[in-house]
Amino acid sequence: MRTQVVIIGAGPAGLLLGQLLHNHDIDNVIVERHTGEHVLSRIRAGVIEKVAVDLLNEGGVGARMHLDGLVHEGTQICVEGIRHRIDFKELTGKSVTVYGQTEITKDLMDGRSAAGAKTVYAAYDVAVHDIFSDKPRVTCRSDGKPHEIECEFIAGCDGFHGITRKSVPPGAIKSYERVYPFGWIGLLSDTPPVSEELIYVRHGLGFALCSMRSPTRSRYYLQCSLAEDVDAWPDERFWDELKLRLDPEAREAIVTGPSIEKSIAPLRSFVAEPMRFGHLLLAGDAAHIVPPTGAKGLNLAASDVRYLSQALVEYYEKGSSVGLDHYSSHALARVWKAERFSWWMTLLLHTFPDNPFDQKMQLAELDYLFKSRAARTAFAENYVGLPF
């Protein structure tokens, strides 16, 4: 099999890249190690910046997002039982949209199916070859048969644990990482959200987040120990602990119910440099991970896809490799700014036991944030997405 671009990974980054390339008549094949059903079952982010909204529109798959997505013009931070609102619209003129990653993935899958573009699901033993030559290849096994795909470029959109980054020669890549000493336990339920906007909670018992996926579906998170077992958190225990961390108004208003999904996720910051290796280009979680505190994971993937799709279109339509040559530096400049914001929010809102000085610094920083328009503007600019 031959194609122009092989995309490894059928998550939002890979599917979005495939959709944008297809719209410019750039032939591409997506290779995914899981089944389509498994990909759709993954519960992920739900807050998207304008860059992601614009790219979904450009890909022709934004209709349902505009119908069902929730536009948020601000967010709330609760400290010492008191909520403070940061008004994105007033401070920046911009907003964010709450629309679940699962729904984005479904829209992109439907768009790819309608376009008749090829996706190989349940592909085993995926491997990349000859990435520094003009004729890179991808091999895999699917339907019990070996396959080889010859191409011109390989896009690694296969996540943190994928094979593309691991296929790079060790001396060609440098990694930067911070692993945090706690995780988040998340609960999804078919209950109305406690607030029309997200509530970030800084509490002595630990961080909490009240989020949502729709007017009838809520997503809640609690800071927890990495040693915790999700089975030790029945629904009743989760709801009881969440209420302890909420302000009185939210505690009174919250509607509880059985969980649809519950899981514990570790928090880490990670960046691999560079993001291009010959004819292999990394995008999304394959190249970087952010703590979910700043809602940047999916948005950074969309940012990478914006740079990469434009570079490939420029290459095939104009014969110029300038965009590809600068892809890594352009993408990483934006990545590190998002890493900084997510790191800062994580340090600001989580409980770090046994360090009273840091706790005082958190409170001083939050007091400054709430009382300074300049600080709130900086927060809002980063949250809604920095300009390109």
PyMOL commands that set and color helices and strands:
alter all, ss='L'
color gray80, all
select helices_A, chain A and resi 12-23+36-41+50-58+63-68+88-92+101-115+165-167+170-172+230-232+235-245+248-253+284-286+292-294+297-318+322-325+327-349+356-371+373-384
alter helices_A, ss='H'
color red, helices_A
select strands_A, chain A and resi 5-8+28-31+47-48+70-72+74-79+82-87+96-98+118-120+124-129+137-142+145-150+153-156+174-189+199-202+208-214+217-224+259-273+276-277+280-282+288-289
alter strands_A, ss='S'
color yellow, strands_A
deselect
rebuild
show_as cartoon
